[in-house]
Amino acid sequence: MLDATLVGALYVARCRDTGLQPSQSGARRFEAEVAAAQPSEKDGGTSHPSMQYGGPRAVNLSAMRLGVNSAQLLARGASRPTAVHVHGNPNLGDSGAQALFSLLEHGTCRSVDLGLCGLGPSFAPALARHLLRIPAAGSNLERLELGGPGSGTLQKPNQLRGVAALAAVLQQRCPRLASLGLSYGGIGTTDDSEGAIHALAALLVNSPKL
């Protein structure tokens, strides 16, 4: 999935995101980071989420300092992934995360991890609309991680809003959903907290695999 050409282009995109000047040594370090992020198959990879959800056709780029340019490149360069894991890239934000929605459209993706990606108020409603517009996008989704605690000032938890609408759409469009991560997302601190709680309760009741 992440061949040498795509990794090289992704390095240049990351430099644009971070404002750094591309260099040969930087490219080599980035290639090593990407290689290290891929799961080992020595033990069958069962402890790594991407191996559980398709292994070789997974996108695993957690904590790589990716931003919107990187996300847009991935959306164009990756084809029919079984997993999209970009946990801990706070510069993605709502715009970068939404650029990745196109990777779900073929229905091959079983796991998505956007925890600690700088998500804000527009993300959950946008994902709900995408799943409604393209039914195949959530048809095989088994794991959706949007939570996680921040570590220091560089990684802040996502601040989710509109969770009630998203929960209702997940119930309708994602019959295989088995894991939903929403920790530290601020759900109980907003005006729509009560609606979100009721919608999540309904999702739990009506999703036998969750």
Backbone hydrogen bonds, N-H to C=O, Kabsch-Sander energy under -0.5 kcal/mol:
donor,donor_aa,acceptor,acceptor_aa,energy
3,D,1,M,-1.0
7,V,3,D,-2.6
8,G,4,A,-2.3
9,A,5,T,-2.2
10,L,6,L,-2.4
11,Y,7,V,-2.0
12,V,8,G,-1.6
13,A,9,A,-2.1
14,R,10,L,-2.6
15,C,11,Y,-2.1
16,R,12,V,-1.7
17,D,13,A,-2.0
18,T,14,R,-2.4
19,G,15,C,-1.7
20,L,15,C,-1.1
27,A,23,S,-2.3
28,R,24,Q,-2.2
29,R,25,S,-2.2
30,F,26,G,-2.4
31,E,27,A,-2.5
32,A,28,R,-2.0
33,E,29,R,-2.3
34,V,30,F,-2.6
35,A,31,E,-2.4
36,A,32,A,-2.3
37,A,33,E,-1.5
38,Q,34,V,-0.7
38,Q,35,A,-0.9
44,G,41,E,-1.3
46,T,43,D,-0.7
48,H,45,G,-1.7
51,M,48,H,-0.9
52,Q,48,H,-1.7
53,Y,49,P,-1.3
54,G,51,M,-1.1
55,G,50,S,-3.1
57,R,54,G,-1.2
58,A,55,G,-1.9
59,V,83,A,-3.0
60,N,58,A,-0.7
61,L,59,V,-0.6
61,L,85,H,-3.1
63,A,87,H,-2.4
64,M,61,L,-0.7
71,A,67,G,-2.2
72,Q,68,V,-2.5
73,L,69,N,-1.9
74,L,70,S,-2.5
75,A,71,A,-2.4
76,R,72,Q,-1.2
77,G,73,L,-2.7
78,A,74,L,-2.7
82,T,57,R,-2.6
83,A,57,R,-0.8
84,V,111,S,-2.6
85,H,59,V,-3.4
86,V,84,V,-0.6
86,V,113,D,-2.5
88,G,115,G,-2.7
89,N,86,V,-0.6
92,L,89,N,-2.1
93,G,117,C,-2.2
96,G,92,L,-2.2
97,A,93,G,-2.3
98,Q,94,D,-2.5
99,A,95,S,-1.5
100,L,96,G,-0.8
100,L,97,A,-0.9
101,F,98,Q,-1.2
102,S,99,A,-0.7
103,L,100,L,-1.9
104,L,101,F,-2.1
105,E,102,S,-0.9
107,G,104,L,-1.9
110,R,82,T,-3.4
111,S,82,T,-1.0
112,V,143,R,-2.3
113,D,84,V,-2.7
114,L,112,V,-0.5
114,L,145,E,-3.2
117,C,114,L,-0.9
118,G,156,K,-0.5
123,F,120,G,-1.2
124,A,120,G,-0.5
126,A,122,S,-1.6
127,L,123,F,-2.6
128,A,124,A,-2.4
129,R,125,P,-2.2
130,H,126,A,-2.2
131,L,127,L,-2.5
132,L,128,A,-1.8
133,R,129,R,-2.4
134,I,130,H,-2.4
137,A,134,I,-1.9
138,G,135,P,-1.0
139,S,136,A,-0.9
141,L,138,G,-0.7
142,E,110,R,-2.6
143,R,110,R,-1.8
144,L,179,S,-2.6
145,E,112,V,-3.0
146,L,144,L,-0.6
146,L,181,G,-2.5
148,G,183,S,-1.0
152,G,150,G,-0.5
156,K,154,L,-0.6
159,Q,119,L,-2.8
160,L,158,N,-0.6
160,L,185,G,-1.7
161,R,120,G,-0.5
166,L,162,G,-1.5
167,A,163,V,-3.0
168,A,164,A,-1.9
169,V,165,A,-1.8
170,L,166,L,-2.8
171,Q,167,A,-2.0
172,Q,168,A,-1.2
173,R,169,V,-3.3
174,C,170,L,-2.1
177,L,174,C,-1.4
178,A,142,E,-3.0
179,S,142,E,-1.8
181,G,144,L,-2.7
182,L,180,L,-0.6
185,G,182,L,-1.4
189,T,186,G,-1.6
190,T,187,I,-0.8
193,S,190,T,-1.5
196,A,192,D,-2.2
197,I,193,S,-2.5
198,H,194,E,-2.2
199,A,195,G,-2.3
200,L,196,A,-2.5
201,A,197,I,-2.2
202,A,198,H,-2.2
203,L,199,A,-2.1
204,L,200,L,-2.3
205,V,201,A,-2.2
206,N,202,A,-2.2
207,S,203,L,-0.7
207,S,204,L,-0.6
210,L,207,S,-1.4
